[in-house]
Amino acid sequence: MQTPVVTLSLQFARFLNVAKHREALPRYKVARYIKHALQAGVQSLEITLRIVDETEGRALNASYRHKDYATNVLTFDYSAAPHVSCDIVLCAPVVEKEAHDNHKTLADHYAHLLVHGVLHAQGYDHETSKADAVKMEALEVHILAKLGITNPYTLNP
């Protein structure tokens, strides 16, 4: 199997403590997470990953999903396999709070949400049915295990 070509634009908005988020998401790790999440049939992926503050996250969620709050991850998919094109937006304050509340490292939580977003960009959807949610969750757990990251759906004390 030929390795897919990944074109990555990694963007960080300007916000308080952005350095902590840059440290948790070095480019080489982001590329590694993305490559592990790519499924059979994908020949190339063009992705923009943007890390935003709560204001931008809330505005995007309100504009595109009609929900007036900042969410952890938004995926905008433009083309499907074999040539996937997408934008993924991660809201830094939400990701940081969730990581803290669930006793996970910031880096591991980012990895999970990035894998989640890349799967969405490839057509996986956990909101269509319980069976689809179970399938997507199992795939996420499998991918993260290959990355050395524990099951994100297990509660840590």
N, C-alpha and C positions, 0 to 999 in steps of 0.2 A: 504494500500500500504506500502510495506517495504521500509525503508529509505536506499538509496544507500550507499554503502561503498565507501568513498573517501580516496585515498592515495595521499598525496600531498608532493611534494618536492618544496620548495620555495628557489630560488637562486637569489642572487644579485651579479652582476659583480662588480669589483672595478672601480669606476668612481667618478668624482668630485660631491660633494653634495649627495652622496648615502644615507646619513642619512635622508634627506628630503623624499626620495622615500621609505625608510624602514618605516618611520613614516606614510606615506600615505597608506601603504599596510601591516598592521600587519597581522600575520598569521590567527588569528581568523576571521578577516573580509574577507580575501581571501577565506577561507573555506566557509563562509556564502554566498558570491557571487556565488561561484561555485555550491553549493548545490541548490541555487535558480534557477540556469540556467539549471539544469538537467531536462530532459524531461521524460515522461512516458516511461517505458521499459528499463531504465538504472538501472542495478543492482549494478554496480560498475564503478568507474572512477579512473584511475591511471594517474596522471598529474604531469608534471614538469613545473613549471612556473619560467621563468628566466627573470630578469630585466637587460637589457644590456645598454651599451653606444652606441653612434652613429657609431663608427667604427665597432663594432660587429654586430649591426643591419643592417648596410649597406652591410657588407660581407655576412650575411645570406640571405638578400633579393636578392643580386646579384647572389649568388650561387643557390638558390632554385626557384626564380621567374624571374631571368634574368633582374632585374631592379636595376639600379645603384644608389640607394638612400636608406636611412634608412626609414622604414615605422613604423607606430605606433604599429601594432600587426601582428605577424605571427603565424599561427596555423599549427602544424604538427600532423595529425591524423593517428593513426596506426591500431586501431581496433574500430569497431562500436558496438552499443548496442547489447546485454545487458551489455557487458564488454568493456567500452570505455577506450582507452589508447591514450594519446596525450602529446605533448609538446607545450607550448605557450610561445612566446617570446614577451616581451613588451620593446620598446626602450624608455628609460627614457627621454632623451632630446626632442624627438618628442612628447611624451605624455605631458610633461611639457609645451612645446610651444603651443600645441593645446589647453590645458586647459586654459592657459593664454589668448590666442587669442579669445577663445569662452566664456570667463568670467565664467569658471567652476572651482570648486575646483579640485586640483590634485587628491584627493581621489575619488571623484565622476567620474572623467574621467577614472581613472584606473578601477573602478568598471564597467563602461560601456564597456571598451575594453576587460575586462576579461570575462564578460557575452557574448560579441560578439564572442570571441575566443572559449569559451566552446560550444556555439551553432554551430560554424563551425565544431568543433570536433565531433558533433553529426549529421553531414550531412547537416546542413543548409548552403545555399550559396546564397549570394546576387548578384553574378556576372553571374549567369546562365540565369536569366530573370528578367524583371521588376516585375512580379508577385511574384517571389521568394524573391526579394529585399524588397518588401512591406510587405510580410509575416514575414520575418526575423526582419525587423525594428519594426513592431508592437509587436512582441514577446519580443524584447529587451526592448521596452518602458514599456510593461506590467510587466516584471520581475523587472526592475529598480524601477517602482512605488511601488512594493511590498517591496522593500528595502528602500523606502523613498527617492528615487533619482528622480529628475524631468526629464522630457523628454529631452534626450540629443540632439535631432534633432531640438529643438526649439532654435532659436537664442536668446541669452541674450544680453541686451543693455550694 
